[in-house]
């Protein structure tokens, strides 16, 4: 009896205690999150609701983006311009506007997708970049304006992978720190009257004035043709030619460039058609590569100086002399020596690369340029004019054809062939595989290699004569033939176009010279 009363009293006491405990209301109740989904964060006083947090990703405010960038506000049905609770992207999101592997597309230019696990982020390339200056694989390149914003390929590790694989490397643009060079010629001139089948289109890196005598002489023999000559910079010319080879731009009938390494690369990529004739087979091996690429000029790389400001005794006659001039700490030549900007000029890059292969002086010369503040700029004529005006005292590795033409106009300009060795360039020409007027282009090419064509090129200084003092265009020491170094058209030039080698070489050069 007593035990029964005691048990009943304990039961009543426990029930009363349970009744007294507070019951959870709706505002306090929590539900266990589904597996793999984090519970929502309760906002602090005065704050709005936070976006849901994913298992591996958190939505952060725009000013402090979290581990992975989220979709744009207007994506997947979210109201345009309204930031809703964004859905984190998965490792291989279907419907992402930028299908990068394991990375969400950045929402704005200021936000970057952070790594997920060990996946490296993808960032836009610097404008005009061809390769990472460190020699490593650079990030994705911006799309060409001609492509109309075609969506990036989902197959590659970065946007544009399929396009990069389909287009020759020369189309990727050259290496640079400014905006991409527009794919338009610098100048255009038309010679003769366009026949019903259209103009014979020649694209070249030489000034129109230099090629005009040749084209007029050619048309005097072919009144049935008309020529449209487009003057391009060497780097944009290479990129446009590669785009035409890939079917992404109009194709010229004949391409002539001083950046012969780029020409070799384009021919190696299958962009040229062969041409066999009596004129081409008579060329030496160094100026005829595979019967597809032909050397048509002879132009030395020279040193120029201002006669009024630099005495003949002081003027450098070799690279060793130039290094000696720049050696003193208080040299008056500091900041007064100019050469090519190898990032802006394909020819300048070729000359610098050839110097590095030819001479043990290249490293010392580059160091001297860096220590004394030598100036790099784009073009031979620009450097020649600066030397003639006295703003610069010396120009190095200037194309002899332009230097000699300026020296004829200005007696203050002196031209020197370096006596340790003189690089000689033969501009390279080829007929594109898809040239609309290939037969007419072949006729022009053969004329350039004929006696009449060479005479026209000599008048324009595009063929510089050595040897006989009575005919020579350039004073040379005795035994001049031994110091001439013709840059041959061969597969060896492909090394100059290797993207990693070019990036490393350019980085070394950039560390020593300043551009203007």
C-alpha positions in Angstrom: 0.0 0.0 0.0 2.7 2.4 1.1 4.8 1.4 -2.0 1.8 2.1 -4.3 1.3 5.6 -2.8 4.9 6.4 -3.2 5.0 5.3 -6.9 1.9 7.4 -7.7 3.4 10.5 -6.0 6.6 10.2 -8.0 4.6 9.9 -11.3 2.5 13.0 -10.5 5.7 14.9 -9.6 7.4 14.0 -12.9 4.3 14.9 -14.9 4.2 18.3 -13.2 7.9 18.9 -13.9 7.5 18.1 -17.6 4.4 20.3 -17.8 6.4 23.2 -16.4 9.2 23.0 -19.0 8.8 25.6 -21.9 7.5 24.2 -25.2 9.4 25.3 -28.4 7.4 27.7 -30.5 7.6 28.0 -34.3 10.3 30.7 -34.2 12.6 28.4 -32.1 12.1 25.1 -33.9 15.0 23.8 -36.1 14.9 21.1 -38.6 17.8 18.8 -39.3 19.3 19.7 -42.7 19.3 17.1 -45.4 22.6 15.2 -45.6 25.2 17.2 -47.4 23.4 20.6 -47.0 24.5 23.0 -44.3 21.9 24.5 -42.0 21.0 28.1 -42.7 22.7 30.8 -40.6 20.4 32.7 -38.3 20.9 36.4 -39.1 22.1 38.8 -36.5 20.0 41.7 -35.4 19.5 44.3 -38.1 20.8 42.0 -40.9 18.8 40.4 -43.7 18.6 36.7 -44.4 21.9 35.1 -45.5 22.1 33.0 -48.6 22.1 29.3 -48.1 25.6 27.8 -47.7 26.4 24.7 -49.8 28.5 21.7 -48.7 31.7 23.1 -50.3 30.8 26.6 -51.4 29.5 29.7 -49.6 27.7 32.6 -51.2 29.6 35.8 -50.2 28.7 39.4 -50.9 30.1 40.9 -54.1 32.6 42.9 -52.2 34.0 39.8 -50.5 33.5 36.8 -52.8 33.9 33.5 -51.0 35.6 30.3 -52.1 33.8 30.0 -55.4 32.1 32.6 -57.6 28.4 32.1 -58.0 26.2 32.4 -61.0 25.1 35.7 -62.3 21.9 37.1 -60.9 20.1 36.8 -64.2 21.0 33.1 -64.6 18.7 30.1 -64.1 15.5 32.1 -63.8 16.8 34.6 -61.3 15.4 38.1 -61.9 17.7 40.2 -64.0 19.7 42.6 -61.8 18.3 41.2 -58.6 20.6 39.2 -56.3 18.7 36.2 -55.1 19.9 33.2 -53.1 22.3 32.0 -55.7 22.8 28.3 -56.4 26.4 27.2 -56.1 27.8 25.6 -59.2 28.9 22.0 -59.1 32.1 20.6 -60.4 30.7 20.2 -63.9 27.7 22.5 -64.0 25.3 22.0 -66.9 24.3 25.3 -68.3 27.2 27.3 -67.0 28.0 30.1 -69.4 31.7 29.3 -69.1 32.2 25.6 -68.8 35.5 25.5 -67.1 36.4 22.2 -65.4 35.5 22.4 -61.8 35.3 26.2 -61.6 32.4 28.5 -61.7 32.4 31.4 -64.1 33.4 34.7 -62.4 30.4 37.0 -62.0 32.3 40.3 -62.8 35.7 41.5 -63.8 36.6 42.1 -60.2 35.7 38.6 -58.9 37.8 35.6 -59.5 36.9 31.9 -59.1 39.0 30.5 -56.3 40.4 26.9 -56.4 38.3 24.0 -55.6 40.5 21.4 -54.2 43.6 21.6 -56.3 42.0 23.1 -59.5 43.9 26.2 -60.6 41.7 29.2 -61.3 41.2 30.5 -64.9 41.7 34.2 -65.5 41.5 36.3 -68.6 44.7 36.9 -70.4 46.4 40.3 -70.6 45.4 42.1 -73.8 47.4 40.8 -76.7 49.2 38.2 -74.6 50.6 35.2 -76.5 52.1 33.3 -73.7 52.8 33.7 -70.1 56.0 35.8 -69.6 57.3 33.3 -67.1 57.2 30.6 -69.7 54.3 28.7 -68.1 51.0 28.1 -69.7 49.1 31.3 -69.7 45.4 31.6 -69.0 42.6 31.7 -71.5 42.9 34.2 -74.3 40.0 36.6 -75.2 38.1 35.8 -78.3 38.9 37.4 -81.5 36.5 40.2 -82.4 35.8 38.5 -85.8 34.4 35.5 -84.0 31.4 37.5 -82.8 31.6 36.2 -79.2 31.4 32.5 -80.0 30.9 30.5 -76.8 34.1 29.0 -75.5 34.6 25.3 -76.0 33.7 23.0 -73.2 36.4 20.5 -74.1 39.5 22.3 -73.0 40.7 23.3 -69.6 40.1 26.9 -70.4 37.9 29.0 -72.7 38.8 28.8 -76.3 40.5 25.4 -76.2 38.9 24.1 -79.4 39.8 27.3 -81.3 43.4 27.3 -80.1 43.8 23.7 -81.3 42.3 24.5 -84.7 44.2 27.7 -85.5 48.0 27.9 -86.1 49.9 29.2 -83.2 50.8 32.4 -85.1 47.1 33.4 -85.0 47.1 33.5 -81.2 48.6 36.7 -81.3 51.6 37.9 -80.5 53.1 38.5 -77.0 52.3 42.5 -75.7 51.3 44.6 -72.7 48.9 47.0 -74.5 45.6 46.4 -76.2 45.4 43.8 -79.0 46.6 45.2 -82.3 43.6 45.7 -84.6 43.4 43.4 -87.6 43.4 46.1 -90.1 46.2 47.3 -92.4 48.1 50.5 -91.6 47.7 51.8 -95.1 46.3 50.7 -98.5 47.2 51.7 -102.1 45.8 50.4 -105.4 47.9 50.3 -108.6 46.3 50.0 -112.0 42.7 49.2 -112.6 40.9 46.4 -111.0 40.0 43.7 -113.6 36.5 42.0 -113.5 38.0 39.1 -111.4 39.1 41.6 -108.7 42.4 43.0 -107.3 45.5 41.0 -106.9 45.9 41.5 -103.1 49.4 41.8 -101.7 50.0 42.1 -98.0 53.4 43.2 -96.8 55.3 44.6 -93.9 57.2 47.0 -96.1 56.1 50.6 -96.5 54.0 51.3 -99.6 56.5 53.8 -100.9 59.2 51.1 -100.9 57.2 48.6 -102.9 55.5 51.0 -105.3 58.3 51.1 -107.9 58.3 47.3 -108.1 54.5 47.1 -108.5 54.4 49.8 -111.2 57.2 48.0 -113.1 55.2 44.7 -112.8 52.0 46.2 -114.1 53.9 47.7 -117.0 54.3 44.1 -118.2 50.7 43.0 -117.1 48.2 45.6 -118.0 45.4 43.0 -117.4 46.0 43.1 -113.7 45.5 45.5 -110.9 47.2 45.3 -107.5 45.9 46.3 -104.1 48.8 46.6 -101.7 48.1 46.5 -97.9 50.8 47.7 -95.5 50.8 45.9 -92.2 52.9 45.7 -89.1 54.8 42.4 -89.0 53.0 40.9 -86.0 49.5 41.8 -87.1 50.3 40.5 -90.6 51.3 37.2 -89.2 48.2 36.9 -87.0 45.9 37.9 -89.9 47.5 35.5 -92.3 47.1 32.7 -89.8 43.5 33.6 -89.3 42.9 33.5 -93.1 44.7 30.1 -93.2 42.2 28.9 -90.6 39.2 30.3 -92.5 38.5 33.1 -90.1 39.6 36.1 -92.2 39.9 37.1 -95.9 42.9 35.6 -97.6 45.5 37.6 -99.6 47.1 36.4 -102.8 50.7 37.1 -101.8 52.2 37.6 -98.3 55.6 39.3 -97.9 57.0 39.8 -94.4 60.3 40.7 -92.7 59.3 38.5 -89.7 60.6 35.5 -91.6 60.4 33.2 -88.5 56.6 33.8 -88.6 56.5 33.1 -92.3 58.3 29.8 -91.8 55.8 28.8 -89.1 52.9 29.6 -91.3 54.3 27.6 -94.2 55.1 24.8 -91.8 51.4 24.9 -90.6 50.3 24.2 -94.2 49.2 27.8 -95.1 51.2 28.0 -98.4 50.9 26.5 -101.8 54.0 25.4 -103.7 55.3 27.3 -106.7 58.0 26.0 -109.1 59.4 28.1 -111.8 62.7 28.9 -113.4 63.1 31.9 -111.1 62.4 30.0 -107.9 64.6 27.1 -108.7 67.5 29.4 -109.4 67.4 30.7 -105.8 70.0 29.5 -103.3 68.9 27.0 -100.7 68.8 29.6 -98.0 66.2 31.6 -99.9 63.9 28.8 -101.0 62.3 26.6 -98.4 60.3 23.6 -99.7 59.4 25.5 -102.9 56.8 27.4 -100.8 58.7 30.2 -99.1 61.0 32.5 -101.1 63.5 35.2 -100.1 63.0 38.3 -102.3 65.2 41.1 -100.7 68.6 41.5 -99.2 68.6 44.0 -96.2 71.3 44.3 -93.6 70.8 45.1 -89.9 73.0 48.2 -89.2 74.2 50.7 -86.6 73.3 54.3 -87.3 74.6 57.5 -85.6 74.3 61.2 -85.8 77.4 62.7 -87.5 76.9 66.1 -85.9 77.0 64.7 -82.4 79.2 61.6 -82.7 82.6 61.8 -84.3 83.7 59.1 -86.8 86.4 58.1 -84.3 83.9 57.7 -81.5 81.2 55.9 -83.6 80.8 52.2 -82.9 82.0 49.9 -85.7 81.0 46.7 -83.9 79.1 45.4 -80.9 82.2 45.4 -78.9 82.7 49.1 -79.6 79.1 49.8 -78.6 79.5 47.9 -75.3 82.7 50.0 -74.6 80.8 53.2 -75.2 78.2 52.3 -72.7 80.6 51.0 -70.1 81.5 54.2 -68.2 79.3 55.2 -65.3 78.9 58.7 -66.6 78.6 57.9 -70.4 76.9 60.6 -72.4 75.2 57.8 -74.4 73.0 56.9 -71.4 69.4 57.1 -72.6 70.5 58.1 -76.1 70.7 54.6 -77.7 67.6 53.2 -79.5 66.7 49.8 -80.8 63.6 47.7 -81.6 60.9 46.9 -79.1 60.8 43.2 -79.7 57.3 42.9 -78.3 55.9 45.4 -80.8 58.1 44.4 -83.8 58.3 40.9 -85.3 61.4 41.9 -87.1 63.0 43.4 -84.0 62.3 40.1 -82.2 63.9 38.1 -85.1 67.1 40.3 -85.0 67.4 40.0 -81.3 66.9 36.2 -81.4 69.5 35.9 -84.2 71.9 38.0 -82.2 71.5 35.6 -79.2 72.3 32.7 -81.5 75.3 34.4 -83.2 77.3 36.2 -80.6 78.7 35.8 -77.2 78.3 39.6 -76.8 74.5 39.5 -76.6 74.3 39.1 -72.8 76.8 41.9 -72.3 75.0 44.2 -74.8 71.7 43.5 -73.2 73.1 44.3 -69.7 74.7 47.5 -71.1 71.3 48.6 -72.6 69.6 48.0 -69.3 72.2 49.8 -67.2 72.2 52.9 -69.4 68.5 53.1 -70.1 68.5 52.3 -73.8 65.1 53.0 -75.4 63.1 50.5 -77.4 60.5 51.4 -79.9 58.6 49.8 -82.7 60.0 50.9 -86.0 63.2 51.5 -88.0 62.0 54.8 -89.4 61.1 56.0 -85.9 64.5 55.3 -84.6 66.3 56.7 -87.7 64.3 60.0 -87.3 65.1 60.2 -83.6 68.9 59.8 -84.4 68.8 62.3 -87.2 67.1 64.9 -85.0 69.7 64.3 -82.2 67.2 63.0 -79.6 69.1 59.7 -79.9 72.7 59.4 -80.7 72.9 55.8 -81.9 70.4 53.3 -83.3 71.2 49.5 -83.1 70.0 46.7 -85.4 68.1 49.1 -87.7 67.0 47.7 -91.0 69.5 48.9 -93.6 67.0 49.6 -96.4 65.2 52.3 -94.3 68.4 53.6 -92.8 70.0 54.2 -96.2 66.9 55.8 -97.5 66.9 58.3 -94.6 70.6 58.9 -94.9 70.1 60.0 -98.5 67.6 62.6 -97.3 69.6 63.7 -94.2 73.4 63.9 -94.4 73.6 64.0 -90.6 72.7 60.3 -90.5 75.6 57.8 -90.9 75.1 54.1 -91.5 77.6 51.4 -90.3 77.7 47.7 -91.1 78.9 46.0 -87.8 82.4 44.6 -88.4 82.1 41.7 -86.0 79.2 40.4 -88.1 76.3 41.9 -90.0 72.9 40.1 -90.1 71.2 40.1 -93.5 67.5 39.7 -93.9 65.7 38.3 -97.0 62.0 39.2 -96.7 60.0 36.0 -97.2 57.1 35.7 -99.6 54.6 32.9 -100.1 51.3 32.3 -101.9 48.5 31.3 -99.5 46.9 28.0 -100.1 43.5 29.5 -100.6 44.7 32.6 -102.6 41.9 33.7 -104.9 44.3 34.8 -107.6 47.2 32.3 -107.2 48.4 32.4 -110.8 48.6 36.2 -110.8 50.5 36.1 -107.5 52.9 33.6 -109.0 53.5 35.9 -111.9 54.3 38.8 -109.5 56.6 36.6 -107.4 58.6 35.5 -110.5 58.8 39.2 -111.6 60.3 40.1 -108.2 63.0 37.5 -108.7 63.7 38.6 -112.3 66.4 41.1 -113.3 63.8 43.8 -113.9 62.2 43.2 -110.5 65.5 43.2 -108.7 66.4 46.4 -110.4 63.3 48.0 -109.0 64.0 46.6 -105.5 67.6 48.0 -105.7 66.2 51.4 -106.5 64.0 51.1 -103.3 67.0 49.9 -101.2 65.2 46.7 -100.6 68.2 44.9 -102.1 71.3 46.4 -100.6 74.5 45.8 -102.6 77.8 44.8 -101.0 81.2 44.2 -102.5 82.2 46.4 -105.4 82.9 49.8 -104.0 81.6 51.5 -107.1 78.2 49.8 -106.8 78.0 49.1 -103.1 75.3 50.8 -101.2 77.0 50.4 -97.8 80.7 50.9 -96.9 82.2 47.6 -95.8 85.6 46.6 -94.7 87.9 44.3 -96.8 86.6 40.8 -96.8 83.1 41.9 -96.3 81.6 38.6 -97.4 83.0 36.9 -94.3 81.1 39.1 -91.9 77.7 38.8 -93.6 75.2 36.5 -91.9 72.2 35.8 -94.0 69.2 34.6 -91.9 68.3 31.4 -93.8 64.7 30.3 -94.5 64.7 26.9 -92.8 63.1 24.8 -90.1 65.7 26.1 -87.7 63.6 29.4 -87.4 60.8 27.4 -85.8 62.8 27.6 -82.6 62.2 31.4 -82.6 58.4 30.8 -82.7 58.3 28.3 -79.8 55.9 29.9 -77.3 57.8 29.0 -74.2 61.2 30.0 -75.6 59.8 33.2 -76.9 58.2 34.1 -73.6 61.4 33.4 -71.7 63.5 35.4 -74.2 61.1 38.3 -74.1 61.0 38.4 -70.3 64.8 38.6 -70.2 64.8 41.4 -72.8 62.0 43.3 -71.1 63.9 43.3 -67.8 66.6 45.3 -69.4 65.0 47.8 -71.8 62.3 50.4 -71.5 59.9 51.1 -74.3 58.6 54.4 -75.7 
